[in-house]
């Protein structure tokens, strides 16, 4: 994964959003990637991604998952596929 990779979690800060963040953090740690996770809580910005169901995971400005909490292994698989 390039150093310019940006990871965003879209959602209002609910427990599901926090659970997705935890999964992403575990996946990043497991892969040895030091990456900042940005949070987008503004619903107009979330809608700009075309997301109507949160939480959503955005990597390099591409929505890769929405409406569910991914397990760390699922996040790892996504991160590996874009590297």
SULJOBEL-V539352 format. One line per field, one symbol per residue. phi: phi as a letter, one per 30 degrees, with the letter a starting at -180 (. if undefined). burial: 1 if it has 16 or more other C-alpha atoms within 10 Angstrom, else 0. A space follows every 50 residues. Layout:
phi=???
burial=???
//
This chain:
phi=.dddeccbccldjdddddddeddddddddddiccbdcccccddddddddi ccbcdbcbbhicdcaaiacddedddedddddcd
burial=00000011111110011111111111110000000000110000010000 100111111000101100110100110010000
//
